[in-house]
Amino acid sequence: MVLAGYVVDFHHRNACSRCRPDGSCTRLADAGATLRAWRELCARRELRARRELRARRDRDRR
């Protein structure tokens, strides 16, 4: 995940050996997919934690 961030940062400054003349790059696309998957995983974990906390509060109130 960290390396995917480095790839994105690098591509904002330079072109790599796999960058095409139109600006597309398979490395950049892969890094973007990795970062999106990571963000989705973090969001799901946060949502699950909130639900569990809410359930504990509801149980404690009873």
mmCIF file of the N, C-alpha and C atoms, coordinates in Angstrom:
data_MODEL
# 
_entry.id   MODEL 
# 
loop_
_atom_site.group_PDB 
_atom_site.id 
_atom_site.type_symbol 
_atom_site.label_atom_id 
_atom_site.label_alt_id 
_atom_site.label_comp_id 
_atom_site.label_asym_id 
_atom_site.label_entity_id 
_atom_site.label_seq_id 
_atom_site.pdbx_PDB_ins_code 
_atom_site.Cartn_x 
_atom_site.Cartn_y 
_atom_site.Cartn_z 
_atom_site.occupancy 
_atom_site.B_iso_or_equiv 
_atom_site.pdbx_formal_charge 
_atom_site.auth_seq_id 
_atom_site.auth_comp_id 
_atom_site.auth_asym_id 
_atom_site.auth_atom_id 
_atom_site.pdbx_PDB_model_num 
ATOM 1   N N  . MET A 1 1  ? 0.826   -1.173 0.000   1.00 0.00 ? 1  MET A N  1 
ATOM 2   C CA . MET A 1 1  ? 0.000   0.000  0.000   1.00 0.00 ? 1  MET A CA 1 
ATOM 3   C C  . MET A 1 1  ? 0.873   1.240  0.000   1.00 0.00 ? 1  MET A C  1 
ATOM 4   N N  . VAL A 1 2  ? 1.908   1.245  0.822   1.00 0.00 ? 2  VAL A N  1 
ATOM 5   C CA . VAL A 1 2  ? 2.797   2.399  0.874   1.00 0.00 ? 2  VAL A CA 1 
ATOM 6   C C  . VAL A 1 2  ? 3.491   2.592  -0.473  1.00 0.00 ? 2  VAL A C  1 
ATOM 7   N N  . LEU A 1 3  ? 3.933   1.500  -1.064  1.00 0.00 ? 3  LEU A N  1 
ATOM 8   C CA . LEU A 1 3  ? 4.597   1.606  -2.361  1.00 0.00 ? 3  LEU A CA 1 
ATOM 9   C C  . LEU A 1 3  ? 3.663   2.144  -3.431  1.00 0.00 ? 3  LEU A C  1 
ATOM 10  N N  . ALA A 1 4  ? 2.395   1.820  -3.346  1.00 0.00 ? 4  ALA A N  1 
ATOM 11  C CA . ALA A 1 4  ? 1.428   2.356  -4.310  1.00 0.00 ? 4  ALA A CA 1 
ATOM 12  C C  . ALA A 1 4  ? 1.365   3.875  -4.197  1.00 0.00 ? 4  ALA A C  1 
ATOM 13  N N  . GLY A 1 5  ? 1.440   4.377  -2.982  1.00 0.00 ? 5  GLY A N  1 
ATOM 14  C CA . GLY A 1 5  ? 1.462   5.827  -2.791  1.00 0.00 ? 5  GLY A CA 1 
ATOM 15  C C  . GLY A 1 5  ? 2.703   6.456  -3.402  1.00 0.00 ? 5  GLY A C  1 
ATOM 16  N N  . TYR A 1 6  ? 3.846   5.782  -3.252  1.00 0.00 ? 6  TYR A N  1 
ATOM 17  C CA . TYR A 1 6  ? 5.075   6.282  -3.860  1.00 0.00 ? 6  TYR A CA 1 
ATOM 18  C C  . TYR A 1 6  ? 4.964   6.314  -5.386  1.00 0.00 ? 6  TYR A C  1 
ATOM 19  N N  . VAL A 1 7  ? 4.349   5.303  -5.961  1.00 0.00 ? 7  VAL A N  1 
ATOM 20  C CA . VAL A 1 7  ? 4.178   5.259  -7.416  1.00 0.00 ? 7  VAL A CA 1 
ATOM 21  C C  . VAL A 1 7  ? 3.364   6.458  -7.885  1.00 0.00 ? 7  VAL A C  1 
ATOM 22  N N  . VAL A 1 8  ? 2.287   6.750  -7.187  1.00 0.00 ? 8  VAL A N  1 
ATOM 23  C CA . VAL A 1 8  ? 1.446   7.886  -7.562  1.00 0.00 ? 8  VAL A CA 1 
ATOM 24  C C  . VAL A 1 8  ? 2.233   9.186  -7.425  1.00 0.00 ? 8  VAL A C  1 
ATOM 25  N N  . ASP A 1 9  ? 2.953   9.351  -6.315  1.00 0.00 ? 9  ASP A N  1 
ATOM 26  C CA . ASP A 1 9  ? 3.759   10.558 -6.124  1.00 0.00 ? 9  ASP A CA 1 
ATOM 27  C C  . ASP A 1 9  ? 4.807   10.712 -7.216  1.00 0.00 ? 9  ASP A C  1 
ATOM 28  N N  . PHE A 1 10 ? 5.490   9.619  -7.543  1.00 0.00 ? 10 PHE A N  1 
ATOM 29  C CA . PHE A 1 10 ? 6.507   9.659  -8.581  1.00 0.00 ? 10 PHE A CA 1 
ATOM 30  C C  . PHE A 1 10 ? 5.914   10.101 -9.916  1.00 0.00 ? 10 PHE A C  1 
ATOM 31  N N  . HIS A 1 11 ? 4.750   9.564  -10.249 1.00 0.00 ? 11 HIS A N  1 
ATOM 32  C CA . HIS A 1 11 ? 4.152   9.869  -11.540 1.00 0.00 ? 11 HIS A CA 1 
ATOM 33  C C  . HIS A 1 11 ? 3.620   11.298 -11.624 1.00 0.00 ? 11 HIS A C  1 
ATOM 34  N N  . HIS A 1 12 ? 3.421   11.936 -10.497 1.00 0.00 ? 12 HIS A N  1 
ATOM 35  C CA . HIS A 1 12 ? 3.030   13.346 -10.540 1.00 0.00 ? 12 HIS A CA 1 
ATOM 36  C C  . HIS A 1 12 ? 4.227   14.221 -10.924 1.00 0.00 ? 12 HIS A C  1 
ATOM 37  N N  . ARG A 1 13 ? 5.442   13.704 -10.708 1.00 0.00 ? 13 ARG A N  1 
ATOM 38  C CA . ARG A 1 13 ? 6.656   14.470 -10.998 1.00 0.00 ? 13 ARG A CA 1 
ATOM 39  C C  . ARG A 1 13 ? 7.371   14.024 -12.272 1.00 0.00 ? 13 ARG A C  1 
ATOM 40  N N  . ASN A 1 14 ? 7.336   12.737 -12.577 1.00 0.00 ? 14 ASN A N  1 
ATOM 41  C CA . ASN A 1 14 ? 8.125   12.177 -13.679 1.00 0.00 ? 14 ASN A CA 1 
ATOM 42  C C  . ASN A 1 14 ? 7.329   11.113 -14.421 1.00 0.00 ? 14 ASN A C  1 
ATOM 43  N N  . ALA A 1 15 ? 7.835   10.759 -15.568 1.00 0.00 ? 15 ALA A N  1 
ATOM 44  C CA . ALA A 1 15 ? 7.283   9.620  -16.309 1.00 0.00 ? 15 ALA A CA 1 
ATOM 45  C C  . ALA A 1 15 ? 8.230   8.439  -16.097 1.00 0.00 ? 15 ALA A C  1 
ATOM 46  N N  . CYS A 1 16 ? 7.672   7.249  -15.967 1.00 0.00 ? 16 CYS A N  1 
ATOM 47  C CA . CYS A 1 16 ? 8.526   6.066  -15.806 1.00 0.00 ? 16 CYS A CA 1 
ATOM 48  C C  . CYS A 1 16 ? 8.773   5.419  -17.164 1.00 0.00 ? 16 CYS A C  1 
ATOM 49  N N  . SER A 1 17 ? 9.498   4.326  -17.162 1.00 0.00 ? 17 SER A N  1 
ATOM 50  C CA . SER A 1 17 ? 9.845   3.652  -18.421 1.00 0.00 ? 17 SER A CA 1 
ATOM 51  C C  . SER A 1 17 ? 8.640   3.003  -19.090 1.00 0.00 ? 17 SER A C  1 
ATOM 52  N N  . ARG A 1 18 ? 7.562   2.808  -18.344 1.00 0.00 ? 18 ARG A N  1 
ATOM 53  C CA . ARG A 1 18 ? 6.370   2.172  -18.923 1.00 0.00 ? 18 ARG A CA 1 
ATOM 54  C C  . ARG A 1 18 ? 5.274   3.171  -19.286 1.00 0.00 ? 18 ARG A C  1 
ATOM 55  N N  . CYS A 1 19 ? 5.491   4.443  -19.006 1.00 0.00 ? 19 CYS A N  1 
ATOM 56  C CA . CYS A 1 19 ? 4.484   5.457  -19.354 1.00 0.00 ? 19 CYS A CA 1 
ATOM 57  C C  . CYS A 1 19 ? 4.377   5.575  -20.874 1.00 0.00 ? 19 CYS A C  1 
ATOM 58  N N  . ARG A 1 20 ? 3.160   5.688  -21.335 1.00 0.00 ? 20 ARG A N  1 
ATOM 59  C CA . ARG A 1 20 ? 2.913   5.825  -22.770 1.00 0.00 ? 20 ARG A CA 1 
ATOM 60  C C  . ARG A 1 20 ? 2.854   7.308  -23.134 1.00 0.00 ? 20 ARG A C  1 
ATOM 61  N N  . PRO A 1 21 ? 3.000   7.613  -24.408 1.00 0.00 ? 21 PRO A N  1 
ATOM 62  C CA . PRO A 1 21 ? 2.957   9.027  -24.825 1.00 0.00 ? 21 PRO A CA 1 
ATOM 63  C C  . PRO A 1 21 ? 1.643   9.728  -24.469 1.00 0.00 ? 21 PRO A C  1 
ATOM 64  N N  . ASP A 1 22 ? 0.544   8.975  -24.374 1.00 0.00 ? 22 ASP A N  1 
ATOM 65  C CA . ASP A 1 22 ? -0.742  9.597  -24.036 1.00 0.00 ? 22 ASP A CA 1 
ATOM 66  C C  . ASP A 1 22 ? -0.901  9.859  -22.542 1.00 0.00 ? 22 ASP A C  1 
ATOM 67  N N  . GLY A 1 23 ? 0.112   9.479  -21.744 1.00 0.00 ? 23 GLY A N  1 
ATOM 68  C CA . GLY A 1 23 ? 0.080   9.729  -20.310 1.00 0.00 ? 23 GLY A CA 1 
ATOM 69  C C  . GLY A 1 23 ? -0.413  8.559  -19.480 1.00 0.00 ? 23 GLY A C  1 
ATOM 70  N N  . SER A 1 24 ? -0.907  7.516  -20.107 1.00 0.00 ? 24 SER A N  1 
ATOM 71  C CA . SER A 1 24 ? -1.377  6.353  -19.355 1.00 0.00 ? 24 SER A CA 1 
ATOM 72  C C  . SER A 1 24 ? -0.186  5.482  -18.951 1.00 0.00 ? 24 SER A C  1 
ATOM 73  N N  . CYS A 1 25 ? -0.371  4.746  -17.876 1.00 0.00 ? 25 CYS A N  1 
ATOM 74  C CA . CYS A 1 25 ? 0.701   3.884  -17.375 1.00 0.00 ? 25 CYS A CA 1 
ATOM 75  C C  . CYS A 1 25 ? 0.079   2.732  -16.592 1.00 0.00 ? 25 CYS A C  1 
ATOM 76  N N  . THR A 1 26 ? 0.517   1.532  -16.875 1.00 0.00 ? 26 THR A N  1 
ATOM 77  C CA . THR A 1 26 ? -0.021  0.365  -16.177 1.00 0.00 ? 26 THR A CA 1 
ATOM 78  C C  . THR A 1 26 ? 0.370   0.379  -14.705 1.00 0.00 ? 26 THR A C  1 
ATOM 79  N N  . ARG A 1 27 ? 1.570   0.855  -14.395 1.00 0.00 ? 27 ARG A N  1 
ATOM 80  C CA . ARG A 1 27 ? 2.001   0.933  -13.001 1.00 0.00 ? 27 ARG A CA 1 
ATOM 81  C C  . ARG A 1 27 ? 1.117   1.896  -12.214 1.00 0.00 ? 27 ARG A C  1 
ATOM 82  N N  . LEU A 1 28 ? 0.809   3.025  -12.821 1.00 0.00 ? 28 LEU A N  1 
ATOM 83  C CA . LEU A 1 28 ? -0.033  4.016  -12.160 1.00 0.00 ? 28 LEU A CA 1 
ATOM 84  C C  . LEU A 1 28 ? -1.455  3.481  -11.978 1.00 0.00 ? 28 LEU A C  1 
ATOM 85  N N  . ALA A 1 29 ? -1.971  2.793  -12.975 1.00 0.00 ? 29 ALA A N  1 
ATOM 86  C CA . ALA A 1 29 ? -3.306  2.207  -12.872 1.00 0.00 ? 29 ALA A CA 1 
ATOM 87  C C  . ALA A 1 29 ? -3.362  1.149  -11.773 1.00 0.00 ? 29 ALA A C  1 
ATOM 88  N N  . ASP A 1 30 ? -2.331  0.313  -11.689 1.00 0.00 ? 30 ASP A N  1 
ATOM 89  C CA . ASP A 1 30 ? -2.271  -0.710 -10.635 1.00 0.00 ? 30 ASP A CA 1 
ATOM 90  C C  . ASP A 1 30 ? -2.176  -0.073 -9.252  1.00 0.00 ? 30 ASP A C  1 
ATOM 91  N N  . ALA A 1 31 ? -1.378  0.973  -9.139  1.00 0.00 ? 31 ALA A N  1 
ATOM 92  C CA . ALA A 1 31 ? -1.240  1.665  -7.852  1.00 0.00 ? 31 ALA A CA 1 
ATOM 93  C C  . ALA A 1 31 ? -2.567  2.282  -7.432  1.00 0.00 ? 31 ALA A C  1 
ATOM 94  N N  . GLY A 1 32 ? -3.272  2.864  -8.386  1.00 0.00 ? 32 GLY A N  1 
ATOM 95  C CA . GLY A 1 32 ? -4.583  3.446  -8.082  1.00 0.00 ? 32 GLY A CA 1 
ATOM 96  C C  . GLY A 1 32 ? -5.568  2.395  -7.600  1.00 0.00 ? 32 GLY A C  1 
ATOM 97  N N  . ALA A 1 33 ? -5.562  1.246  -8.238  1.00 0.00 ? 33 ALA A N  1 
ATOM 98  C CA . ALA A 1 33 ? -6.458  0.161  -7.829  1.00 0.00 ? 33 ALA A CA 1 
ATOM 99  C C  . ALA A 1 33 ? -6.117  -0.330 -6.420  1.00 0.00 ? 33 ALA A C  1 
ATOM 100 N N  . THR A 1 34 ? -4.824  -0.423 -6.121  1.00 0.00 ? 34 THR A N  1 
ATOM 101 C CA . THR A 1 34 ? -4.398  -0.846 -4.789  1.00 0.00 ? 34 THR A CA 1 
ATOM 102 C C  . THR A 1 34 ? -4.867  0.139  -3.727  1.00 0.00 ? 34 THR A C  1 
ATOM 103 N N  . LEU A 1 35 ? -4.690  1.426  -3.989  1.00 0.00 ? 35 LEU A N  1 
ATOM 104 C CA . LEU A 1 35 ? -5.099  2.450  -3.023  1.00 0.00 ? 35 LEU A CA 1 
ATOM 105 C C  . LEU A 1 35 ? -6.614  2.484  -2.836  1.00 0.00 ? 35 LEU A C  1 
ATOM 106 N N  . ARG A 1 36 ? -7.371  2.312  -3.908  1.00 0.00 ? 36 ARG A N  1 
ATOM 107 C CA . ARG A 1 36 ? -8.841  2.275  -3.784  1.00 0.00 ? 36 ARG A CA 1 
ATOM 108 C C  . ARG A 1 36 ? -9.283  1.078  -2.946  1.00 0.00 ? 36 ARG A C  1 
ATOM 109 N N  . ALA A 1 37 ? -8.668  -0.082 -3.178  1.00 0.00 ? 37 ALA A N  1 
ATOM 110 C CA . ALA A 1 37 ? -9.009  -1.278 -2.396  1.00 0.00 ? 37 ALA A CA 1 
ATOM 111 C C  . ALA A 1 37 ? -8.674  -1.073 -0.920  1.00 0.00 ? 37 ALA A C  1 
ATOM 112 N N  . TRP A 1 38 ? -7.541  -0.444 -0.642  1.00 0.00 ? 38 TRP A N  1 
ATOM 113 C CA . TRP A 1 38 ? -7.138  -0.192 0.740   1.00 0.00 ? 38 TRP A CA 1 
ATOM 114 C C  . TRP A 1 38 ? -8.123  0.753  1.425   1.00 0.00 ? 38 TRP A C  1 
ATOM 115 N N  . ARG A 1 39 ? -8.498  1.819  0.733   1.00 0.00 ? 39 ARG A N  1 
ATOM 116 C CA . ARG A 1 39 ? -9.452  2.770  1.311   1.00 0.00 ? 39 ARG A CA 1 
ATOM 117 C C  . ARG A 1 39 ? -10.799 2.113  1.581   1.00 0.00 ? 39 ARG A C  1 
ATOM 118 N N  . GLU A 1 40 ? -11.228 1.255  0.669   1.00 0.00 ? 40 GLU A N  1 
ATOM 119 C CA . GLU A 1 40 ? -12.496 0.550  0.862   1.00 0.00 ? 40 GLU A CA 1 
ATOM 120 C C  . GLU A 1 40 ? -12.417 -0.379 2.075   1.00 0.00 ? 40 GLU A C  1 
ATOM 121 N N  . LEU A 1 41 ? -11.301 -1.079 2.222   1.00 0.00 ? 41 LEU A N  1 
ATOM 122 C CA . LEU A 1 41 ? -11.113 -1.955 3.369   1.00 0.00 ? 41 LEU A CA 1 
ATOM 123 C C  . LEU A 1 41 ? -11.145 -1.158 4.671   1.00 0.00 ? 41 LEU A C  1 
ATOM 124 N N  . CYS A 1 42 ? -10.461 -0.027 4.701   1.00 0.00 ? 42 CYS A N  1 
ATOM 125 C CA . CYS A 1 42 ? -10.451 0.810  5.906   1.00 0.00 ? 42 CYS A CA 1 
ATOM 126 C C  . CYS A 1 42 ? -11.856 1.316  6.221   1.00 0.00 ? 42 CYS A C  1 
ATOM 127 N N  . ALA A 1 43 ? -12.600 1.704  5.217   1.00 0.00 ? 43 ALA A N  1 
ATOM 128 C CA . ALA A 1 43 ? -13.965 2.192  5.432   1.00 0.00 ? 43 ALA A CA 1 
ATOM 129 C C  . ALA A 1 43 ? -14.850 1.081  5.995   1.00 0.00 ? 43 ALA A C  1 
ATOM 130 N N  . ARG A 1 44 ? -14.697 -0.139 5.470   1.00 0.00 ? 44 ARG A N  1 
ATOM 131 C CA . ARG A 1 44 ? -15.488 -1.256 5.985   1.00 0.00 ? 44 ARG A CA 1 
ATOM 132 C C  . ARG A 1 44 ? -15.132 -1.572 7.431   1.00 0.00 ? 44 ARG A C  1 
ATOM 133 N N  . ARG A 1 45 ? -13.852 -1.509 7.765   1.00 0.00 ? 45 ARG A N  1 
ATOM 134 C CA . ARG A 1 45 ? -13.428 -1.756 9.151   1.00 0.00 ? 45 ARG A CA 1 
ATOM 135 C C  . ARG A 1 45 ? -14.009 -0.705 10.085  1.00 0.00 ? 45 ARG A C  1 
ATOM 136 N N  . GLU A 1 46 ? -13.969 0.546  9.671   1.00 0.00 ? 46 GLU A N  1 
ATOM 137 C CA . GLU A 1 46 ? -14.514 1.629  10.488  1.00 0.00 ? 46 GLU A CA 1 
ATOM 138 C C  . GLU A 1 46 ? -16.014 1.455  10.699  1.00 0.00 ? 46 GLU A C  1 
ATOM 139 N N  . LEU A 1 47 ? -16.726 1.111  9.659   1.00 0.00 ? 47 LEU A N  1 
ATOM 140 C CA . LEU A 1 47 ? -18.160 0.888  9.758   1.00 0.00 ? 47 LEU A CA 1 
ATOM 141 C C  . LEU A 1 47 ? -18.466 -0.267 10.706  1.00 0.00 ? 47 LEU A C  1 
ATOM 142 N N  . ARG A 1 48 ? -17.708 -1.361 10.589  1.00 0.00 ? 48 ARG A N  1 
ATOM 143 C CA . ARG A 1 48 ? -17.898 -2.515 11.471  1.00 0.00 ? 48 ARG A CA 1 
ATOM 144 C C  . ARG A 1 48 ? -17.627 -2.134 12.929  1.00 0.00 ? 48 ARG A C  1 
ATOM 145 N N  . ALA A 1 49 ? -16.584 -1.351 13.162  1.00 0.00 ? 49 ALA A N  1 
ATOM 146 C CA . ALA A 1 49 ? -16.257 -0.928 14.524  1.00 0.00 ? 49 ALA A CA 1 
ATOM 147 C C  . ALA A 1 49 ? -17.363 -0.057 15.109  1.00 0.00 ? 49 ALA A C  1 
ATOM 148 N N  . ARG A 1 50 ? -17.918 0.832  14.303  1.00 0.00 ? 50 ARG A N  1 
ATOM 149 C CA . ARG A 1 50 ? -19.022 1.679  14.776  1.00 0.00 ? 50 ARG A CA 1 
ATOM 150 C C  . ARG A 1 50 ? -20.252 0.850  15.115  1.00 0.00 ? 50 ARG A C  1 
ATOM 151 N N  . ARG A 1 51 ? -20.549 -0.133 14.271  1.00 0.00 ? 51 ARG A N  1 
ATOM 152 C CA . ARG A 1 51 ? -21.704 -1.006 14.537  1.00 0.00 ? 51 ARG A CA 1 
ATOM 153 C C  . ARG A 1 51 ? -21.507 -1.789 15.829  1.00 0.00 ? 51 ARG A C  1 
ATOM 154 N N  . GLU A 1 52 ? -20.311 -2.314 16.034  1.00 0.00 ? 52 GLU A N  1 
ATOM 155 C CA . GLU A 1 52 ? -20.032 -3.076 17.248  1.00 0.00 ? 52 GLU A CA 1 
ATOM 156 C C  . GLU A 1 52 ? -20.125 -2.182 18.483  1.00 0.00 ? 52 GLU A C  1 
ATOM 157 N N  . LEU A 1 53 ? -19.625 -0.981 18.390  1.00 0.00 ? 53 LEU A N  1 
ATOM 158 C CA . LEU A 1 53 ? -19.710 -0.043 19.507  1.00 0.00 ? 53 LEU A CA 1 
ATOM 159 C C  . LEU A 1 53 ? -21.163 0.289  19.820  1.00 0.00 ? 53 LEU A C  1 
ATOM 160 N N  . ARG A 1 54 ? -21.952 0.530  18.802  1.00 0.00 ? 54 ARG A N  1 
ATOM 161 C CA . ARG A 1 54 ? -23.372 0.825  18.981  1.00 0.00 ? 54 ARG A CA 1 
ATOM 162 C C  . ARG A 1 54 ? -24.090 -0.357 19.618  1.00 0.00 ? 54 ARG A C  1 
ATOM 163 N N  . ALA A 1 55 ? -23.751 -1.570 19.180  1.00 0.00 ? 55 ALA A N  1 
ATOM 164 C CA . ALA A 1 55 ? -24.377 -2.776 19.740  1.00 0.00 ? 55 ALA A CA 1 
ATOM 165 C C  . ALA A 1 55 ? -24.008 -2.938 21.213  1.00 0.00 ? 55 ALA A C  1 
ATOM 166 N N  . ARG A 1 56 ? -22.748 -2.662 21.570  1.00 0.00 ? 56 ARG A N  1 
ATOM 167 C CA . ARG A 1 56 ? -22.331 -2.742 22.968  1.00 0.00 ? 56 ARG A CA 1 
ATOM 168 C C  . ARG A 1 56 ? -23.074 -1.722 23.825  1.00 0.00 ? 56 ARG A C  1 
ATOM 169 N N  . ARG A 1 57 ? -23.239 -0.530 23.305  1.00 0.00 ? 57 ARG A N  1 
ATOM 170 C CA . ARG A 1 57 ? -23.960 0.518  24.049  1.00 0.00 ? 57 ARG A CA 1 
ATOM 171 C C  . ARG A 1 57 ? -25.404 0.102  24.257  1.00 0.00 ? 57 ARG A C  1 
ATOM 172 N N  . ASP A 1 58 ? -26.017 -0.455 23.242  1.00 0.00 ? 58 ASP A N  1 
ATOM 173 C CA . ASP A 1 58 ? -27.406 -0.892 23.358  1.00 0.00 ? 58 ASP A CA 1 
ATOM 174 C C  . ASP A 1 58 ? -27.543 -2.010 24.404  1.00 0.00 ? 58 ASP A C  1 
ATOM 175 N N  . ARG A 1 59 ? -26.597 -2.953 24.417  1.00 0.00 ? 59 ARG A N  1 
ATOM 176 C CA . ARG A 1 59 ? -26.621 -4.036 25.402  1.00 0.00 ? 59 ARG A CA 1 
ATOM 177 C C  . ARG A 1 59 ? -26.441 -3.499 26.821  1.00 0.00 ? 59 ARG A C  1 
ATOM 178 N N  . ASP A 1 60 ? -25.560 -2.525 26.979  1.00 0.00 ? 60 ASP A N  1 
ATOM 179 C CA . ASP A 1 60 ? -25.297 -1.958 28.304  1.00 0.00 ? 60 ASP A CA 1 
ATOM 180 C C  . ASP A 1 60 ? -26.507 -1.174 28.849  1.00 0.00 ? 60 ASP A C  1 
ATOM 181 N N  . ARG A 1 61 ? -27.311 -0.630 27.976  1.00 0.00 ? 61 ARG A N  1 
ATOM 182 C CA . ARG A 1 61 ? -28.479 0.135  28.390  1.00 0.00 ? 61 ARG A CA 1 
ATOM 183 C C  . ARG A 1 61 ? -29.588 -0.755 28.921  1.00 0.00 ? 61 ARG A C  1 
ATOM 184 N N  . ARG A 1 62 ? -29.583 -1.993 28.523  1.00 0.00 ? 62 ARG A N  1 
ATOM 185 C CA . ARG A 1 62 ? -30.662 -2.921 28.919  1.00 0.00 ? 62 ARG A CA 1 
ATOM 186 C C  . ARG A 1 62 ? -30.523 -3.382 30.302  1.00 0.00 ? 62 ARG A C  1 
# 
